[in-house]
Amino acid sequence: MTGDEVLSLQGVSVELGGRLVLRDVDLQVTKSEQVGLIGPNGAGKTTLLRAVLNLLPTSTGTIDINNRTPAQARGTIGYVPQRHDFVWDFPVDVRTAVTTGRTHLTGWLRRPTRTDQEATQQALERVDLADLHRRPIGELSGGQRQRVLVARALAVRPELLLLDEPFTGLDVPTQEALTHLFRRLTKEGTAILMTTHDLPAAADTCDRLCLLNRTVVAEGPPDQLRDPAIWLEAFGVTRSDQLLHSLGVDR
């Protein structure tokens, strides 16, 4: 890796059940940058995140995170899964749930250290949940649950933050609060890779967009992705589709 790159994928392919889900993916995310990973359902966005997290094996290519493999870097990556992937009826409070984000650093059976407690408190404060730290997670609203997942990811003090559809199902105030938080994090040096179906918001808030449909169709700053053809190729739609209109892309 060179320069300020935090994450680099070179020629990455992933097979699941004998089916090629990702093919020859090249992607970089640099320090203090937010990259939007966008594409249709089944394009391989979540698969890509899981490969970076070392949860899925790659069949070809390399993934480099600050000159480390995904296995070596796991403790420096913050991950916000989709809300339905978290067990909300587990009998723990907000603070305990956030502290579990540091399990890759502390181990499953060890008691939280002072450093763990300080990191958890800072993460709770960043998402405005410090006052609710003793509330059972099963009693939280949708927006509060999403903030728990973000705090859990921030508890590792990540160099790289992976967000999987972080705004789905949230009200406007919660979306705006998280958007401002992510901007502050990038200003502090965090690299962010985010999947989202909210394409206009991604174009408005991300430094770069990566259009993915099993492989990278196009990538660059939003204002350079004005060619309708690349959006049609990435999403497999026709020129009459509302997608182009919603993005303000000339037909």
C-alpha positions in Angstrom: 0.0 0.0 0.0 1.1 3.6 -0.6 0.3 7.0 0.7 -2.8 7.3 3.0 -4.5 4.1 1.9 -6.1 2.3 4.8 -7.9 -0.4 2.8 -6.8 -1.9 -0.5 -8.5 -4.7 -2.4 -6.6 -6.0 -5.4 -8.2 -8.5 -7.8 -10.5 -9.9 -5.1 -12.9 -12.7 -6.0 -15.2 -14.6 -3.7 -17.2 -17.8 -4.3 -20.1 -18.9 -2.2 -21.6 -22.4 -2.8 -19.8 -22.7 -6.1 -21.2 -19.3 -7.4 -18.9 -16.4 -8.1 -20.3 -13.5 -6.0 -17.4 -11.1 -6.4 -15.0 -11.0 -9.4 -11.7 -9.2 -9.7 -12.6 -6.3 -7.3 -10.1 -3.5 -7.0 -11.0 -0.8 -4.4 -9.1 1.5 -2.1 -10.2 3.6 0.8 -7.9 6.3 2.2 -7.5 7.9 5.6 -10.2 10.6 6.3 -12.3 9.4 3.4 -15.9 8.1 3.2 -16.6 5.8 0.3 -20.1 4.7 -0.6 -20.4 1.2 -1.9 -23.6 1.0 -4.0 -25.3 -1.4 -6.3 -28.5 -3.5 -6.7 -29.5 -6.3 -4.3 -27.3 -9.3 -4.8 -24.4 -7.2 -6.1 -22.0 -8.5 -3.5 -21.8 -5.4 -1.2 -22.3 -7.3 2.1 -20.1 -10.1 0.9 -17.3 -7.6 0.2 -17.6 -6.2 3.8 -17.5 -9.8 5.2 -14.4 -10.6 3.2 -12.7 -7.5 4.6 -13.7 -8.7 8.1 -12.1 -12.1 7.4 -15.5 -13.7 7.8 -15.5 -15.1 4.2 -12.5 -16.5 2.3 -11.3 -15.0 -0.9 -10.7 -17.3 -3.9 -8.3 -14.8 -5.6 -6.7 -11.5 -4.9 -5.4 -9.7 -1.7 -7.0 -7.5 1.0 -4.6 -5.2 2.8 -5.5 -3.1 5.8 -2.7 -0.8 6.8 -0.1 -3.4 5.7 -1.9 -6.2 7.5 -4.1 -9.1 6.5 -7.8 -9.0 7.5 -7.1 -11.6 10.2 -4.3 -9.4 11.6 -6.3 -6.2 11.4 -9.6 -7.5 12.8 -9.2 -5.6 16.1 -8.8 -2.3 14.4 -11.9 -2.5 12.2 -15.3 -1.2 13.4 -18.3 -2.9 11.9 -21.9 -1.8 11.9 -24.1 -4.7 10.7 -27.7 -4.3 9.5 -29.9 -4.2 12.6 -31.7 -7.5 11.9 -28.3 -9.2 12.2 -28.0 -8.4 15.9 -29.8 -10.3 18.7 -31.9 -7.7 20.4 -33.7 -10.0 22.9 -30.4 -10.9 24.6 -30.6 -9.9 28.3 -27.9 -7.2 28.4 -27.9 -3.4 28.9 -26.6 -0.8 26.5 -23.1 -0.5 28.1 -22.5 -4.3 28.0 -23.6 -4.5 24.4 -21.2 -1.7 23.4 -18.4 -3.3 25.4 -18.8 -6.5 23.4 -17.5 -4.6 20.4 -14.0 -5.0 21.9 -14.2 -8.8 22.2 -11.6 -9.2 19.4 -9.2 -7.1 21.5 -9.8 -8.5 25.0 -11.0 -12.1 24.3 -14.4 -13.7 25.1 -13.9 -14.7 28.7 -11.8 -11.8 30.1 -13.3 -9.1 32.2 -13.3 -5.6 30.7 -10.1 -3.6 31.5 -10.0 0.0 32.4 -9.1 0.8 28.8 -12.2 -1.2 27.7 -14.4 0.8 30.1 -12.9 4.1 28.9 -13.4 3.2 25.2 -16.9 2.2 25.9 -17.8 5.4 27.7 -16.3 7.5 24.9 -18.3 5.6 22.3 -21.5 6.0 24.3 -20.9 9.7 24.5 -20.2 10.0 20.8 -23.6 8.6 20.0 -25.5 10.4 22.8 -26.4 7.2 24.7 -24.5 7.7 27.9 -27.7 8.5 29.8 -29.2 5.2 28.6 -26.3 3.0 29.4 -28.2 0.8 31.9 -31.3 0.3 29.7 -31.9 -3.2 28.4 -31.2 -3.3 24.6 -34.6 -4.9 24.0 -36.4 -1.8 25.2 -34.7 0.6 22.8 -36.3 2.3 19.8 -35.0 1.6 16.2 -32.9 4.7 16.2 -31.4 4.0 19.6 -30.6 0.4 18.5 -28.7 1.8 15.5 -26.7 4.1 17.8 -25.8 1.1 19.9 -24.4 -0.7 16.9 -22.4 2.4 15.9 -21.1 2.8 19.5 -20.2 -0.8 19.5 -18.1 -0.3 16.4 -16.5 2.9 17.7 -15.5 1.1 21.0 -12.5 -0.4 19.2 -11.3 3.1 18.2 -11.2 1.9 14.6 -8.8 2.9 11.8 -11.4 1.5 9.4 -15.2 1.7 9.9 -17.5 -0.6 7.8 -21.2 0.4 7.7 -23.8 -2.0 6.2 -26.9 0.0 5.3 -26.7 2.2 8.4 -29.7 4.4 7.6 -32.3 1.8 6.7 -35.5 2.3 8.6 -34.3 5.4 10.6 -36.2 8.7 11.0 -34.7 11.8 9.5 -33.2 13.2 12.8 -31.4 10.0 13.5 -30.1 9.9 9.9 -28.8 13.4 10.2 -27.2 12.8 13.6 -25.3 9.8 12.2 -24.3 11.6 9.0 -22.8 14.4 11.1 -21.0 11.8 13.3 -19.5 10.0 10.3 -18.3 13.4 8.9 -16.5 14.1 12.2 -14.9 10.7 12.2 -13.5 11.2 8.8 -12.1 14.6 9.8 -10.4 12.8 12.7 -8.7 10.4 10.2 -11.1 7.4 10.2 -11.6 5.7 6.8 -15.2 4.7 6.2 -16.7 2.2 3.7 -20.5 2.3 3.7 -23.1 0.3 1.8 -26.4 2.0 1.2 -29.5 2.0 -0.9 -30.0 5.7 -0.4 -28.3 6.8 -3.6 -29.0 10.6 -3.5 -27.8 10.7 0.1 -24.6 8.8 -0.8 -23.9 11.1 -3.7 -24.3 14.1 -1.3 -22.3 12.8 1.7 -19.6 10.5 0.3 -16.2 11.6 -1.0 -16.2 8.8 -3.6 -18.7 6.2 -4.8 -18.0 2.7 -5.9 -20.6 1.2 -8.2 -20.5 -2.6 -7.6 -22.3 -5.3 -9.5 -20.2 -8.4 -8.7 -17.2 -6.4 -10.0 -16.5 -2.6 -9.9 -18.4 -1.0 -12.7 -17.1 2.5 -12.0 -15.7 4.6 -9.1 -14.9 8.2 -8.4 -16.2 11.4 -6.8 -19.9 11.8 -7.3 -19.6 14.7 -9.6 -17.5 12.7 -12.0 -20.1 9.9 -12.3 -22.5 11.7 -14.5 -22.6 9.2 -17.4 -26.0 7.5 -17.4 -24.5 4.4 -19.0 -22.5 3.4 -15.9 -25.6 3.6 -13.7 -27.6 1.6 -16.2 -24.8 -1.0 -16.3 -24.4 -1.2 -12.5 -28.1 -1.5 -11.8 -29.3 -3.3 -14.9 -32.1 -0.9 -15.6 -33.3 1.0 -18.7 -33.2 4.7 -19.4 -36.8 5.0 -18.4 -36.1 3.9 -14.9 -36.6 6.5 -12.1 -33.1 5.8 -10.8 -31.5 8.3 -13.2 -34.1 11.0 -12.3 -33.6 10.5 -8.5 -29.8 11.0 -9.0 -30.1 14.0 -11.2 -28.1 12.3 -13.9 -28.8 13.5 -17.4 -30.5 10.9 -19.5 
